[in-house]
Amino acid sequence: MSSRFLVTLGLLSVILTAPLIAQSKKAPLRTADGHPDLQGTWTNATLTPMERPAEFSGKAILSDAEARAYEKKDLEVNNIDNPEAPLLARAGSAETGGYNNLFIDRGSELARVDGVKRTSLIIDPPDGKVPPLTEQARQSRGRGLDRYDRVEDRPLAERCILGFGSTSGPPMLPVLYNNNYQIVQTPDAVMILVEMVHDVRIIRMNGTHLPANVRQWLGDSIGHWDGDTLVVDTTNFTDKTRFRGSSENLHVIERFKRIDTGTILYRVTIDDPSTYTKQWTLEYPFRATAGPVFEYACHEGNYAMPDILGGARKAEK
């Protein structure tokens, strides 16, 4: 067999298989019931902030060169192994070194959607900012955060009930670390295991919401398929969850669309007329990542709560 024939055969093989390879990258995998398969382990870690920085005012996307410059600067400024890094102070460590880069999981890039890097997770309003609060919300915001009388007075994250920063959602936001999620899918339910505080979201498919008097930490999530997009409608939050000051009437609409083998595009709309003057929407990718999701033992060896309350008692004296 001549080498020319082998080369020709090889080229023919590439030509015939190329469309199949391209199709496998574009066409989402499907479950036995025909819906896109969202299962796997995913991360939403990204350097893109929720709200657009002032330096990018009026600029929703960046060129790759602009994005690389911003990413390089962000990673250098927030190098948590540097005791002068602003991120270290924001993490509450001051100069004690309670965190270092080993524990940080912010990603290394801005979120890329439709082939371009985004400057904010918020896509609506177009300015990339959270809409103004209602007068009622402004008056009540921040109440209770300075109370140290009982364990129940402290925020949910301090009590290891929910992860901080709405990592468990909804909406499921990227935070400082532990941005991993595992999705398991059946025709009747979708389970999302949240890495931080090992929260578990159960999305009941094609169901109806619980009675209004039944309130849950993560709300009551009902899902349905709109073509190839999983739409999740969540209500019935407690009055203690208070996502960014929201009320118990918070209504969250999430959309999960698997756009290729390694990406789920996540779009989420926040609706709470008693808190915000208008609805607002975020959008960013969840990227496939290696599992498994390891245990997050929030309470083990956690002396924060008795120290917080004990410090308050000493301050009172």
N, C-alpha and C positions, 0 to 999 in steps of 0.2 A: 504494500500500500504506500503510495507516494506521499511525501510531506505536503505537496500542494493539495492533494485530496483531503488530508487531515485538516489543513488550514481552512479549506472551503467548508468542510463539514462543521468545524468549530464555529465559523462565522454564521453558518446557517442556523446552528443551535442557538447562538446569541440572539439572532434576529427573531426566531420563533418564540423564545422564552422571554424576551424583553417586554412584550405587552403583558404577559402574565405577571412579571415582577412588578411592573408599574401598577397593574390592577390590584395586586396584593397590598401595595402601599396605600392606595387610595380607598379601596373598598373595605368598609369595616367588617370585622369578623362577626358572625351571627350565631345565636344560640339555636337550640333545636326548634324553638317556637318561631324562629324567623326574625327576631328582633336583634338589633346590634348588641354584641357582647361587650359589656363594660367591665367585665371581671378582671381582676388583677390587682397589683399594688401600684399606687400612684403618688406623686408628690406635686404640690402646688407652690413649692418654694420659688421665690423670685425676688429680685432686687427692685422691681417696680413698686413704688409706693401706692397706697390706696388713692391718695389725692395727688394731683399734679403739682410738682414743685414750682415755685415762683419763677425759677430760671427757665422753665419750659412753658410759661404762660402762652396760651394760644397755639401750642404746638403739641398735638396728640401723638405724633409718631416721630421717630428719629431715623436717620440713615444709620447704616451699620457702623460707619466711622464715628459718628456722634455717640452712638450707643456704647461702643468700646471705650471711648474716652470717659463717659459717665460711669460705666461699670468699674473701670480701673480706679477712678477717683473714689468711688463709693467704697470699694474694698480696702483701699489704703486708709481712708479716713476712719472707717469703722473696723479696722484691724483690732480685734478685742484683746489681742496679746499685748497691745500697746496701752499702758496704763493711762495715757492721755486721750485715748479714743473716746469720742462722745457716746458711742454705743455702750461702753462699759459703765458710764455714769447712768445712762438711761436704764440699764439692766439692774440698777440698784446695788452694784458691787463696789462703787467708789474705788478705793485702792486695795480692797481686800482680795481681789483676784478670784472671786467666787465663780466666774465663768472664764473660759478661754475658747479659742477657735475650734477646739475639738468638739465642743458641745453646740456650736452654732450651726444652724441649717437654713441660712437665708438664700441659698443658691448663689450663683455667680454671674447671672445675666438678667437683663430686663426681659419681661414677658414678650414673646413673639407671637403675634396673631396675624393671619393672612399674609405671612411673609415679612412683616415689619415689626420693629420693636416699639412697644407702647410706653408712654411716659406716666400713665396712671392706670390703675385697675378700673376706676370709674370711667365709663364711656358715655353716660348720660346722667346729669347735664353735660353738655359738650365742653364746659370749662374744666371738667375733671374734679369737681369739688362736691362735697356733701351739701345738699340743699340746706337753706336756713331752717332753723328750728321754729316751731310754732311758739307763740307767747307762753302757752301752758307748759311746753317742754322746757323753755328757758328758765322758768321760775322753779321748776322741780329738779332740774339737772344738778347732780352732785350731792343731793341730799342723802345723808346716811353714810357716806364714805368716810366721815371723820368720827364714826362711833366705834368705841372699843369696849363696850360694856359686856357683850356676850360674843361667843363664837358666831352665832347666827347673824351678828351685825356686820361681819366682814365679807368681802367679795367672794363670789363662788370659786374663783380660781385659787384664792388663799386657802379655801376649805377643801380643795381637791374634789369639787363636785363637777365642775366643767373646766376645760382648758382655757387659758387666758386668750384674749384677743379674738374670740369667736372662732377658734380653730375647729371646734366641733360643729359650729353653725347650727342651723342655717342662718346666715350665709357662712360657708366654710372658707375662712380667710387664711392666707399665709402669715405666719408669725415668726418669732425669733429662732425657733428650733422645733423639731418633731413635727414636720409637715407631711407625714405619710398617712395614706389611707388605703384600706383594703376593701374592695367591692366584691360581694358575692350576690349572684342574681338568680332568681327563679321566676317562673311566670306569675307567681302570686306576691312576691316580695323582693325588695332589693335591700341588702344589708351593707352599711358602710361602717367599717371599724375605723375609728379615729385614733391615731397613735397617742396623742396627749390625753392623759387621764383615762385611757382605754374606754372612751365613750363609744356607744354603739347606736347608730341610727337605723331604725327599721322603717322602710318606706313601703306602705301597703298599696298594692297595685289595684287600680280601678275600684277603690272603696269609697266610703263616705267618712267625713270627719266625725270625730267623737263629739258628744254633747258639749256645749259651751262651758259647762261647769267643770269639765275634766281638763286640767291644765298640766303640762309636762315641761320638764327642763328643756328638751329639744323640740318642743312643739309636737304637733300631730301631722305627719307627712303622708300625703296621698299622691301616688304617681299614676301617670298614664303615658302612652306612647303617642306622639304627634309625628307621624312618619317615622323617621330614624332618630328622633330626638326624645329623650326621656324628660318629661315635664313633671316637676314635683311641687305640689302646692302645700305649704305648711302654715298652720294656724295653731290656736290653743296653747300659746306660750304662757308661762307663769308671769306674774308681775315682778319676779325677782331676776329673771334672765336679763332684761333691759339691755339689749344690744344697742350700744351707743346712745343710751338714754331712751330707748323705745318703750312703748307701753305693752301691756299684755295683749293688745289687739294687733300687734305686729303681724303682717302677712308677707310671707316670703315665697317668691316663685322662682324655682331653679330650673335650668335647662342643661342637660348633659348630652353632648353630641360627640360620638367618637369619629373624628375626622380622618384618622389613619391608625396604623397598628400601634403607634406609640403616643397618641395624643387624644385626650378628651377635652373638647372646648366647653368650658363652664361659664354660663351666663346666669346672673341672679339679679332679680329686681326686688327692691325693698319698698314696701307699701305700709305706711303707718300715718294716716292723716292727723292723728292727735300729736304726733312728734315732729313730722317733717312737712314742709309746705308743699312738697311734690314728691312723686315717686323718683327713685334713682336706681341706676343699673351698673353693675360691675361685670367685667368679662376678662377671663384669663385662662391659660391652659393648665390642665393636669397632665403631667408627663409620666410615662411608664418608668418604674424604677424597680430595682431588685428587692425582693422580700427576704425574710418575712418581716412583719411588723412586730418588734419586740415589746415586752411588757414595759409599761410606764408606771413605776411604783411611786406614786406621788406622796403617799403618807409615810412610807418606810424611811425612818430616820429623819423625818421632817419635824424640826423643833420650832418652826416659824410661828405657829399659832400660839403656843404658850408663851413664847418670847414676846410676841406682839402685845398680847394682853397683859403680860407681866410688866412690860415696859410702860404701858399705859397706867398701871397701878402705881408704879414708882413715880411717874410724872405727876400724878394726882397728889402724892404725898409731898 
